[in-house]
Amino acid sequence: MNFVVIVLIIAFAGVISNQYSGLQQMRKLQSSLDSINRKLDRITKEKLHDND
């Protein structure tokens, strides 16, 4: 019985660790997308300003 509890705790720790790793990757991806979005906004504003 103790063995099963220990295995379950280790399994949950692995799942939590994996979820945290995925969250960190999503944060990095969001940061990259935000950066690209800011650059595109700046380029678009420059193009619109040049057309005036």
PDB file with one MODEL, atoms N, CA, C and O in Angstrom:
MODEL        1
ATOM      1  N   MET A   1       0.824  -1.202   0.000  1.00  0.00           N
ATOM      2  CA  MET A   1       0.000   0.000   0.000  1.00  0.00           C
ATOM      3  C   MET A   1       0.865   1.262   0.000  1.00  0.00           C
ATOM      4  O   MET A   1       0.593   2.213  -0.733  1.00  0.00           O
ATOM      5  N   ASN A   2       1.909   1.257   0.830  1.00  0.00           N
ATOM      6  CA  ASN A   2       2.808   2.412   0.871  1.00  0.00           C
ATOM      7  C   ASN A   2       3.482   2.630  -0.471  1.00  0.00           C
ATOM      8  O   ASN A   2       3.696   3.766  -0.893  1.00  0.00           O
ATOM      9  N   PHE A   3       3.817   1.524  -1.144  1.00  0.00           N
ATOM     10  CA  PHE A   3       4.481   1.601  -2.445  1.00  0.00           C
ATOM     11  C   PHE A   3       3.590   2.323  -3.455  1.00  0.00           C
ATOM     12  O   PHE A   3       4.074   3.147  -4.231  1.00  0.00           O
ATOM     13  N   VAL A   4       2.301   2.020  -3.448  1.00  0.00           N
ATOM     14  CA  VAL A   4       1.352   2.641  -4.376  1.00  0.00           C
ATOM     15  C   VAL A   4       1.255   4.141  -4.104  1.00  0.00           C
ATOM     16  O   VAL A   4       1.219   4.941  -5.038  1.00  0.00           O
ATOM     17  N   VAL A   5       1.213   4.516  -2.843  1.00  0.00           N
ATOM     18  CA  VAL A   5       1.127   5.935  -2.473  1.00  0.00           C
ATOM     19  C   VAL A   5       2.379   6.670  -2.946  1.00  0.00           C
ATOM     20  O   VAL A   5       2.287   7.773  -3.486  1.00  0.00           O
ATOM     21  N   ILE A   6       3.534   6.067  -2.746  1.00  0.00           N
ATOM     22  CA  ILE A   6       4.794   6.684  -3.169  1.00  0.00           C
ATOM     23  C   ILE A   6       4.830   6.837  -4.692  1.00  0.00           C
ATOM     24  O   ILE A   6       5.237   7.880  -5.202  1.00  0.00           O
ATOM     25  N   VAL A   7       4.413   5.818  -5.400  1.00  0.00           N
ATOM     26  CA  VAL A   7       4.385   5.891  -6.869  1.00  0.00           C
ATOM     27  C   VAL A   7       3.426   6.984  -7.330  1.00  0.00           C
ATOM     28  O   VAL A   7       3.750   7.729  -8.255  1.00  0.00           O
ATOM     29  N   LEU A   8       2.263   7.094  -6.711  1.00  0.00           N
ATOM     30  CA  LEU A   8       1.311   8.137  -7.073  1.00  0.00           C
ATOM     31  C   LEU A   8       1.862   9.540  -6.802  1.00  0.00           C
ATOM     32  O   LEU A   8       1.677  10.448  -7.613  1.00  0.00           O
ATOM     33  N   ILE A   9       2.527   9.713  -5.682  1.00  0.00           N
ATOM     34  CA  ILE A   9       3.126  11.023  -5.367  1.00  0.00           C
ATOM     35  C   ILE A   9       4.188  11.384  -6.398  1.00  0.00           C
ATOM     36  O   ILE A   9       4.243  12.523  -6.863  1.00  0.00           O
ATOM     37  N   ILE A  10       5.025  10.424  -6.753  1.00  0.00           N
ATOM     38  CA  ILE A  10       6.058  10.669  -7.766  1.00  0.00           C
ATOM     39  C   ILE A  10       5.418  10.976  -9.115  1.00  0.00           C
ATOM     40  O   ILE A  10       5.880  11.859  -9.837  1.00  0.00           O
ATOM     41  N   ALA A  11       4.365  10.255  -9.453  1.00  0.00           N
ATOM     42  CA  ALA A  11       3.674  10.500 -10.720  1.00  0.00           C
ATOM     43  C   ALA A  11       3.067  11.902 -10.743  1.00  0.00           C
ATOM     44  O   ALA A  11       3.189  12.603 -11.748  1.00  0.00           O
ATOM     45  N   PHE A  12       2.424  12.320  -9.672  1.00  0.00           N
ATOM     46  CA  PHE A  12       1.852  13.661  -9.610  1.00  0.00           C
ATOM     47  C   PHE A  12       2.933  14.729  -9.681  1.00  0.00           C
ATOM     48  O   PHE A  12       2.744  15.769 -10.313  1.00  0.00           O
ATOM     49  N   ALA A  13       4.065  14.475  -9.034  1.00  0.00           N
ATOM     50  CA  ALA A  13       5.178  15.429  -9.098  1.00  0.00           C
ATOM     51  C   ALA A  13       5.666  15.564 -10.544  1.00  0.00           C
ATOM     52  O   ALA A  13       5.982  16.667 -10.989  1.00  0.00           O
ATOM     53  N   GLY A  14       5.728  14.458 -11.271  1.00  0.00           N
ATOM     54  CA  GLY A  14       6.132  14.499 -12.674  1.00  0.00           C
ATOM     55  C   GLY A  14       5.148  15.267 -13.529  1.00  0.00           C
ATOM     56  O   GLY A  14       5.546  16.043 -14.397  1.00  0.00           O
ATOM     57  N   VAL A  15       3.865  15.055 -13.290  1.00  0.00           N
ATOM     58  CA  VAL A  15       2.827  15.768 -14.047  1.00  0.00           C
ATOM     59  C   VAL A  15       2.915  17.267 -13.770  1.00  0.00           C
ATOM     60  O   VAL A  15       2.854  18.072 -14.699  1.00  0.00           O
ATOM     61  N   ILE A  16       3.056  17.640 -12.524  1.00  0.00           N
ATOM     62  CA  ILE A  16       3.153  19.056 -12.162  1.00  0.00           C
ATOM     63  C   ILE A  16       4.389  19.682 -12.797  1.00  0.00           C
ATOM     64  O   ILE A  16       4.325  20.796 -13.317  1.00  0.00           O
ATOM     65  N   SER A  17       5.500  18.978 -12.758  1.00  0.00           N
ATOM     66  CA  SER A  17       6.731  19.478 -13.367  1.00  0.00           C
ATOM     67  C   SER A  17       6.561  19.669 -14.865  1.00  0.00           C
ATOM     68  O   SER A  17       7.010  20.670 -15.423  1.00  0.00           O
ATOM     69  N   ASN A  18       5.918  18.720 -15.510  1.00  0.00           N
ATOM     70  CA  ASN A  18       5.686  18.806 -16.949  1.00  0.00           C
ATOM     71  C   ASN A  18       4.771  19.980 -17.281  1.00  0.00           C
ATOM     72  O   ASN A  18       5.000  20.687 -18.262  1.00  0.00           O
ATOM     73  N   GLN A  19       3.745  20.190 -16.478  1.00  0.00           N
ATOM     74  CA  GLN A  19       2.834  21.309 -16.694  1.00  0.00           C
ATOM     75  C   GLN A  19       3.564  22.644 -16.523  1.00  0.00           C
ATOM     76  O   GLN A  19       3.333  23.585 -17.283  1.00  0.00           O
ATOM     77  N   TYR A  20       4.431  22.720 -15.537  1.00  0.00           N
ATOM     78  CA  TYR A  20       5.195  23.948 -15.298  1.00  0.00           C
ATOM     79  C   TYR A  20       6.128  24.228 -16.469  1.00  0.00           C
ATOM     80  O   TYR A  20       6.267  25.372 -16.899  1.00  0.00           O
ATOM     81  N   SER A  21       6.763  23.185 -16.979  1.00  0.00           N
ATOM     82  CA  SER A  21       7.647  23.332 -18.136  1.00  0.00           C
ATOM     83  C   SER A  21       6.863  23.833 -19.348  1.00  0.00           C
ATOM     84  O   SER A  21       7.324  24.719 -20.067  1.00  0.00           O
ATOM     85  N   GLY A  22       5.698  23.273 -19.568  1.00  0.00           N
ATOM     86  CA  GLY A  22       4.847  23.719 -20.666  1.00  0.00           C
ATOM     87  C   GLY A  22       4.426  25.167 -20.502  1.00  0.00           C
ATOM     88  O   GLY A  22       4.369  25.917 -21.477  1.00  0.00           O
ATOM     89  N   LEU A  23       4.133  25.559 -19.274  1.00  0.00           N
ATOM     90  CA  LEU A  23       3.748  26.942 -18.989  1.00  0.00           C
ATOM     91  C   LEU A  23       4.887  27.895 -19.315  1.00  0.00           C
ATOM     92  O   LEU A  23       4.665  28.956 -19.899  1.00  0.00           O
ATOM     93  N   GLN A  24       6.105  27.522 -18.942  1.00  0.00           N
ATOM     94  CA  GLN A  24       7.266  28.367 -19.236  1.00  0.00           C
ATOM     95  C   GLN A  24       7.452  28.516 -20.744  1.00  0.00           C
ATOM     96  O   GLN A  24       7.760  29.606 -21.227  1.00  0.00           O
ATOM     97  N   GLN A  25       7.266  27.431 -21.487  1.00  0.00           N
ATOM     98  CA  GLN A  25       7.396  27.500 -22.944  1.00  0.00           C
ATOM     99  C   GLN A  25       6.318  28.399 -23.534  1.00  0.00           C
ATOM    100  O   GLN A  25       6.591  29.160 -24.462  1.00  0.00           O
ATOM    101  N   MET A  26       5.107  28.324 -23.013  1.00  0.00           N
ATOM    102  CA  MET A  26       4.028  29.170 -23.502  1.00  0.00           C
ATOM    103  C   MET A  26       4.311  30.647 -23.198  1.00  0.00           C
ATOM    104  O   MET A  26       3.991  31.521 -24.004  1.00  0.00           O
ATOM    105  N   ARG A  27       4.904  30.918 -22.050  1.00  0.00           N
ATOM    106  CA  ARG A  27       5.259  32.300 -21.716  1.00  0.00           C
ATOM    107  C   ARG A  27       6.309  32.839 -22.681  1.00  0.00           C
ATOM    108  O   ARG A  27       6.222  33.985 -23.122  1.00  0.00           O
ATOM    109  N   LYS A  28       7.300  32.015 -23.009  1.00  0.00           N
ATOM    110  CA  LYS A  28       8.325  32.436 -23.967  1.00  0.00           C
ATOM    111  C   LYS A  28       7.705  32.680 -25.337  1.00  0.00           C
ATOM    112  O   LYS A  28       8.037  33.656 -26.009  1.00  0.00           O
ATOM    113  N   LEU A  29       6.813  31.800 -25.743  1.00  0.00           N
ATOM    114  CA  LEU A  29       6.134  31.963 -27.027  1.00  0.00           C
ATOM    115  C   LEU A  29       5.299  33.239 -27.028  1.00  0.00           C
ATOM    116  O   LEU A  29       5.318  33.986 -28.007  1.00  0.00           O
ATOM    117  N   GLN A  30       4.572  33.499 -25.955  1.00  0.00           N
ATOM    118  CA  GLN A  30       3.765  34.712 -25.856  1.00  0.00           C
ATOM    119  C   GLN A  30       4.649  35.954 -25.930  1.00  0.00           C
ATOM    120  O   GLN A  30       4.287  36.936 -26.577  1.00  0.00           O
ATOM    121  N   SER A  31       5.797  35.914 -25.276  1.00  0.00           N
ATOM    122  CA  SER A  31       6.724  37.033 -25.323  1.00  0.00           C
ATOM    123  C   SER A  31       7.215  37.280 -26.748  1.00  0.00           C
ATOM    124  O   SER A  31       7.290  38.425 -27.195  1.00  0.00           O
ATOM    125  N   SER A  32       7.544  36.216 -27.449  1.00  0.00           N
ATOM    126  CA  SER A  32       7.992  36.351 -28.837  1.00  0.00           C
ATOM    127  C   SER A  32       6.883  36.910 -29.718  1.00  0.00           C
ATOM    128  O   SER A  32       7.133  37.779 -30.553  1.00  0.00           O
ATOM    129  N   LEU A  33       5.671  36.422 -29.540  1.00  0.00           N
ATOM    130  CA  LEU A  33       4.540  36.921 -30.326  1.00  0.00           C
ATOM    131  C   LEU A  33       4.253  38.386 -30.020  1.00  0.00           C
ATOM    132  O   LEU A  33       3.923  39.153 -30.924  1.00  0.00           O
ATOM    133  N   ASP A  34       4.376  38.784 -28.752  1.00  0.00           N
ATOM    134  CA  ASP A  34       4.178  40.186 -28.394  1.00  0.00           C
ATOM    135  C   ASP A  34       5.228  41.069 -29.069  1.00  0.00           C
ATOM    136  O   ASP A  34       4.913  42.155 -29.555  1.00  0.00           O
ATOM    137  N   SER A  35       6.454  40.608 -29.095  1.00  0.00           N
ATOM    138  CA  SER A  35       7.531  41.349 -29.746  1.00  0.00           C
ATOM    139  C   SER A  35       7.274  41.503 -31.241  1.00  0.00           C
ATOM    140  O   SER A  35       7.436  42.589 -31.797  1.00  0.00           O
ATOM    141  N   ILE A  36       6.876  40.420 -31.882  1.00  0.00           N
ATOM    142  CA  ILE A  36       6.560  40.471 -33.315  1.00  0.00           C
ATOM    143  C   ILE A  36       5.392  41.427 -33.564  1.00  0.00           C
ATOM    144  O   ILE A  36       5.416  42.200 -34.522  1.00  0.00           O
ATOM    145  N   ASN A  37       4.386  41.375 -32.716  1.00  0.00           N
ATOM    146  CA  ASN A  37       3.228  42.247 -32.859  1.00  0.00           C
ATOM    147  C   ASN A  37       3.621  43.718 -32.745  1.00  0.00           C
ATOM    148  O   ASN A  37       3.154  44.546 -33.528  1.00  0.00           O
ATOM    149  N   ARG A  38       4.479  44.051 -31.773  1.00  0.00           N
ATOM    150  CA  ARG A  38       4.935  45.431 -31.617  1.00  0.00           C
ATOM    151  C   ARG A  38       5.706  45.893 -32.854  1.00  0.00           C
ATOM    152  O   ARG A  38       5.520  47.018 -33.316  1.00  0.00           O
ATOM    153  N   LYS A  39       6.568  45.032 -33.389  1.00  0.00           N
ATOM    154  CA  LYS A  39       7.335  45.386 -34.586  1.00  0.00           C
ATOM    155  C   LYS A  39       6.422  45.600 -35.786  1.00  0.00           C
ATOM    156  O   LYS A  39       6.617  46.541 -36.556  1.00  0.00           O
ATOM    157  N   LEU A  40       5.429  44.734 -35.949  1.00  0.00           N
ATOM    158  CA  LEU A  40       4.486  44.892 -37.052  1.00  0.00           C
ATOM    159  C   LEU A  40       3.656  46.171 -36.905  1.00  0.00           C
ATOM    160  O   LEU A  40       3.389  46.861 -37.889  1.00  0.00           O
ATOM    161  N   ASP A  41       3.256  46.478 -35.682  1.00  0.00           N
ATOM    162  CA  ASP A  41       2.515  47.722 -35.450  1.00  0.00           C
ATOM    163  C   ASP A  41       3.369  48.928 -35.814  1.00  0.00           C
ATOM    164  O   ASP A  41       2.888  49.869 -36.445  1.00  0.00           O
ATOM    165  N   ARG A  42       4.626  48.899 -35.418  1.00  0.00           N
ATOM    166  CA  ARG A  42       5.527  50.012 -35.716  1.00  0.00           C
ATOM    167  C   ARG A  42       5.722  50.166 -37.224  1.00  0.00           C
ATOM    168  O   ARG A  42       5.678  51.278 -37.749  1.00  0.00           O
ATOM    169  N   ILE A  43       5.936  49.057 -37.911  1.00  0.00           N
ATOM    170  CA  ILE A  43       6.119  49.088 -39.367  1.00  0.00           C
ATOM    171  C   ILE A  43       4.857  49.604 -40.046  1.00  0.00           C
ATOM    172  O   ILE A  43       4.933  50.412 -40.972  1.00  0.00           O
ATOM    173  N   THR A  44       3.700  49.140 -39.589  1.00  0.00           N
ATOM    174  CA  THR A  44       2.432  49.581 -40.170  1.00  0.00           C
ATOM    175  C   THR A  44       2.237  51.080 -39.974  1.00  0.00           C
ATOM    176  O   THR A  44       1.826  51.779 -40.900  1.00  0.00           O
ATOM    177  N   LYS A  45       2.527  51.576 -38.777  1.00  0.00           N
ATOM    178  CA  LYS A  45       2.389  53.003 -38.504  1.00  0.00           C
ATOM    179  C   LYS A  45       3.354  53.814 -39.367  1.00  0.00           C
ATOM    180  O   LYS A  45       2.991  54.881 -39.861  1.00  0.00           O
ATOM    181  N   GLU A  46       4.576  53.319 -39.553  1.00  0.00           N
ATOM    182  CA  GLU A  46       5.542  54.010 -40.410  1.00  0.00           C
ATOM    183  C   GLU A  46       5.058  54.056 -41.853  1.00  0.00           C
ATOM    184  O   GLU A  46       5.194  55.081 -42.521  1.00  0.00           O
ATOM    185  N   LYS A  47       4.497  52.959 -42.335  1.00  0.00           N
ATOM    186  CA  LYS A  47       3.988  52.909 -43.714  1.00  0.00           C
ATOM    187  C   LYS A  47       2.825  53.881 -43.880  1.00  0.00           C
ATOM    188  O   LYS A  47       2.744  54.594 -44.880  1.00  0.00           O
ATOM    189  N   LEU A  48       1.921  53.909 -42.893  1.00  0.00           N
ATOM    190  CA  LEU A  48       0.781  54.821 -42.975  1.00  0.00           C
ATOM    191  C   LEU A  48       1.244  56.264 -42.919  1.00  0.00           C
ATOM    192  O   LEU A  48       0.703  57.122 -43.617  1.00  0.00           O
ATOM    193  N   HIS A  49       2.232  56.531 -42.099  1.00  0.00           N
ATOM    194  CA  HIS A  49       2.764  57.880 -41.979  1.00  0.00           C
ATOM    195  C   HIS A  49       3.467  58.302 -43.266  1.00  0.00           C
ATOM    196  O   HIS A  49       3.368  59.462 -43.667  1.00  0.00           O
ATOM    197  N   ASP A  50       4.170  57.389 -43.912  1.00  0.00           N
ATOM    198  CA  ASP A  50       4.853  57.689 -45.169  1.00  0.00           C
ATOM    199  C   ASP A  50       3.868  57.980 -46.303  1.00  0.00           C
ATOM    200  O   ASP A  50       4.173  58.747 -47.217  1.00  0.00           O
ATOM    201  N   ASN A  51       2.693  57.366 -46.237  1.00  0.00           N
ATOM    202  CA  ASN A  51       1.684  57.562 -47.278  1.00  0.00           C
ATOM    203  C   ASN A  51       0.951  58.896 -47.147  1.00  0.00           C
ATOM    204  O   ASN A  51       0.297  59.337 -48.092  1.00  0.00           O
ATOM    205  N   ASP A  52       1.053  59.535 -45.993  1.00  0.00           N
ATOM    206  CA  ASP A  52       0.355  60.819 -45.785  1.00  0.00           C
ATOM    207  C   ASP A  52       1.011  61.942 -46.547  1.00  0.00           C
ATOM    208  O   ASP A  52       0.553  63.082 -46.482  1.00  0.00           O
TER     209      ASP A  52
ENDMDL
END
